[in-house]
Amino acid sequence: VDELEGKVAVVTGGAAGIGRGLAEAFAEEGMRLVLADIDEGALHATVSEMAARAIPVVGVVTDVSDPDAVTRLRDATYDSFGTAHVVCNNAGIGAPSPLTRPIDVDGWRRVFDVDFFAILHGINAFLPRLLEQGEGHIVNTSSRAGLVAPAHAGAYGPAKFASVAVTEMLHAELAELATPVAASVLTPGAVLTDLVRALQQRYEQSAGTEAGAGEFLARAAQAVLPIEVGRLVVRAIRERRLYINTHGETIDWLRERTDRVGRDAAELRTLL
Ligand SMILES: NC(=O)c1ccc[n+]([C@@H]2O[C@H](COP(=O)([O-])OP(=O)(O)OC[C@H]3O[C@@H](n4cnc5c(N)ncnc54)[C@H](O)[C@@H]3O)[C@@H](O)[C@H]2O)c1
């Protein structure tokens, strides 16, 4: 999508956090917005606040883990604006848990439903029309945990890895079709959402005495703002970039991982 003004962006998890940042950045470009969120109250508040600034925006209460709800979101988008161009599969949840104690497999499935399968629902619902129209961009929100899995992330790391993989595959398959429709994957490090900000304040007030406070505050100090993430996404859409990353630290970790894969492989190959 080269010219964003007047085009339509759909953002899931759009009521808050990064999704709200995406919405604000798209609004700066003069886009029309469809915000989807499971939290009706927060969605209503965000949509009212943006509409009061004369931003063309509609809200659609949606549980992205339900394929029928995502189809309804698509239909509501076309009913409201008659078209869609940018689709951000952004809603996500986390549920940290260790692997060294019995794993709550049902809990893992729920995280996969929201963080991964919802991306497939979004692709199923919107991609055929984007292809038909010959213009469109799908942005899937993963995480740095989708490039280098942190310990204790529970299902979040594997679901975010799967989100990166599916976007890489989609990118390759779109290239085979030689369509202008493109795909990107967003892999943010720490982003200063309301949740992060609230925890930051709490830890600062307790003078960092709570467990993990120091590490959290160090991370939060590196956090970027949701609107900054949104502006990166705008640029990536214009430039048709596959990877959208916010923190150089993630790339250092990725390099360490690749180096280790290479080192282990090279040293084991001496047996062949
Ligand atoms: N904040 C960060 O530092 C960070 C870093 C990396 C990746 N992410 C990813 O960014 C995305 C957004 O996260 P955030 O930090 O803005 O979180 P957030 O909790 O601030 O916002 C997420 C929004 O998604 C909504 N949501 C949750 N489940 C949903 C569902 N089933 N259907 C529809 N909406 C649902 C929530 O109501 C909320 O409004 C997630 O995919 C998250 O994994 C966040």
PDBQT file of the ligand as one rigid body, heavy atoms in Angstrom, charges set to zero:
ROOT
HETATM    1  N1  LIG A 301       3.907  -4.407  25.330  1.00  0.00    +0.000 N 
HETATM    2  C1  LIG A 301       5.005  -5.005  24.958  1.00  0.00    +0.000 C 
HETATM    3  O1  LIG A 301       6.070  -4.721  25.502  1.00  0.00    +0.000 OA
HETATM    4  C2  LIG A 301       4.985  -6.059  23.868  1.00  0.00    +0.000 A 
HETATM    5  C3  LIG A 301       6.202  -6.563  23.413  1.00  0.00    +0.000 A 
HETATM    6  C4  LIG A 301       6.196  -7.511  22.385  1.00  0.00    +0.000 A 
HETATM    7  C5  LIG A 301       5.000  -7.920  21.825  1.00  0.00    +0.000 A 
HETATM    8  N2  LIG A 301       3.816  -7.434  22.300  1.00  0.00    +0.000 N 
HETATM    9  C6  LIG A 301       2.606  -7.909  21.617  1.00  0.00    +0.000 C 
HETATM   10  O2  LIG A 301       1.871  -6.798  21.167  1.00  0.00    +0.000 OA
HETATM   11  C7  LIG A 301       0.477  -7.128  21.100  1.00  0.00    +0.000 C 
HETATM   12  C8  LIG A 301      -0.303  -6.092  21.863  1.00  0.00    +0.000 C 
HETATM   13  O3  LIG A 301       0.138  -6.146  23.203  1.00  0.00    +0.000 OA
HETATM   14  P1  LIG A 301       0.047  -4.902  24.201  1.00  0.00    +0.000 P 
HETATM   15  O4  LIG A 301       1.300  -4.872  24.982  1.00  0.00    +0.000 OA
HETATM   16  O5  LIG A 301      -0.399  -3.722  23.476  1.00  0.00    +0.000 OA
HETATM   17  O6  LIG A 301      -1.085  -5.477  25.158  1.00  0.00    +0.000 OA
HETATM   18  P2  LIG A 301      -2.339  -4.752  25.858  1.00  0.00    +0.000 P 
HETATM   19  O7  LIG A 301      -2.798  -5.745  26.852  1.00  0.00    +0.000 OA
HETATM   20  O8  LIG A 301      -1.961  -3.372  26.277  1.00  0.00    +0.000 OA
HETATM   21  O9  LIG A 301      -3.367  -4.652  24.649  1.00  0.00    +0.000 OA
HETATM   22  C9  LIG A 301      -3.852  -5.811  24.056  1.00  0.00    +0.000 C 
HETATM   23  C10 LIG A 301      -5.278  -5.575  23.640  1.00  0.00    +0.000 C 
HETATM   24  O10 LIG A 301      -5.757  -6.798  23.050  1.00  0.00    +0.000 OA
HETATM   25  C11 LIG A 301      -7.045  -7.065  23.579  1.00  0.00    +0.000 C 
HETATM   26  N3  LIG A 301      -7.323  -8.511  23.530  1.00  0.00    +0.000 N 
HETATM   27  C12 LIG A 301      -6.867  -9.475  24.348  1.00  0.00    +0.000 A 
HETATM   28  N4  LIG A 301      -7.390 -10.668  23.995  1.00  0.00    +0.000 NA
HETATM   29  C13 LIG A 301      -8.176 -10.448  22.921  1.00  0.00    +0.000 A 
HETATM   30  C14 LIG A 301      -9.015 -11.271  22.122  1.00  0.00    +0.000 A 
HETATM   31  N5  LIG A 301      -9.118 -12.585  22.357  1.00  0.00    +0.000 N 
HETATM   32  N6  LIG A 301      -9.679 -10.713  21.097  1.00  0.00    +0.000 NA
HETATM   33  C15 LIG A 301      -9.590  -9.368  20.847  1.00  0.00    +0.000 A 
HETATM   34  N7  LIG A 301      -8.845  -8.542  21.598  1.00  0.00    +0.000 NA
HETATM   35  C16 LIG A 301      -8.143  -9.070  22.623  1.00  0.00    +0.000 A 
HETATM   36  C17 LIG A 301      -7.034  -6.526  24.997  1.00  0.00    +0.000 C 
HETATM   37  O11 LIG A 301      -8.340  -6.282  25.468  1.00  0.00    +0.000 OA
HETATM   38  C18 LIG A 301      -6.202  -5.248  24.820  1.00  0.00    +0.000 C 
HETATM   39  O12 LIG A 301      -7.012  -4.129  24.519  1.00  0.00    +0.000 OA
HETATM   40  C19 LIG A 301       0.358  -8.537  21.654  1.00  0.00    +0.000 C 
HETATM   41  O13 LIG A 301       0.307  -9.462  20.575  1.00  0.00    +0.000 OA
HETATM   42  C20 LIG A 301       1.627  -8.692  22.460  1.00  0.00    +0.000 C 
HETATM   43  O14 LIG A 301       2.005 -10.028  22.577  1.00  0.00    +0.000 OA
HETATM   44  C21 LIG A 301       3.775  -6.515  23.307  1.00  0.00    +0.000 A 
ENDROOT
TORSDOF 0
